[in-house]
């Protein structure tokens, strides 16, 4: 895909465009199995390190599955984060 540049477009605009295009090529070259592995690592990172909305996710899972104990809820929460990373 070609882009036409105007005089107002600076080096930063062109560099960002080139980076995004390169990122697109790299993503398209990754196999589905490798993509899944990478997504699981990203999901694990979000779950363990970033802990973005983790208490909310665990609370909602505990409400949805009252028969599950805390370790089962934690395992489900990890799968939720992996699934989110894999589907985006």
Secondary structure as the mmCIF struct_conf table of DSSP 4:
data_model
#
loop_
_struct_conf.conf_type_id
_struct_conf.id
_struct_conf.beg_label_comp_id
_struct_conf.beg_label_asym_id
_struct_conf.beg_label_seq_id
_struct_conf.end_label_comp_id
_struct_conf.end_label_asym_id
_struct_conf.end_label_seq_id
TURN_TY1_P TURN_TY1_P1 UNK A 7 UNK A 8
HELX_RH_AL_P HELX_RH_AL_P1 UNK A 11 UNK A 29
BEND BEND1 UNK A 30 UNK A 30
HELX_RH_AL_P HELX_RH_AL_P2 UNK A 32 UNK A 45
HELX_RH_PI_P HELX_RH_PI_P1 UNK A 46 UNK A 50
TURN_TY1_P TURN_TY1_P2 UNK A 52 UNK A 53
HELX_RH_AL_P HELX_RH_AL_P3 UNK A 54 UNK A 64
TURN_TY1_P TURN_TY1_P3 UNK A 66 UNK A 67
BEND BEND2 UNK A 68 UNK A 68
HELX_RH_AL_P HELX_RH_AL_P4 UNK A 70 UNK A 87
#
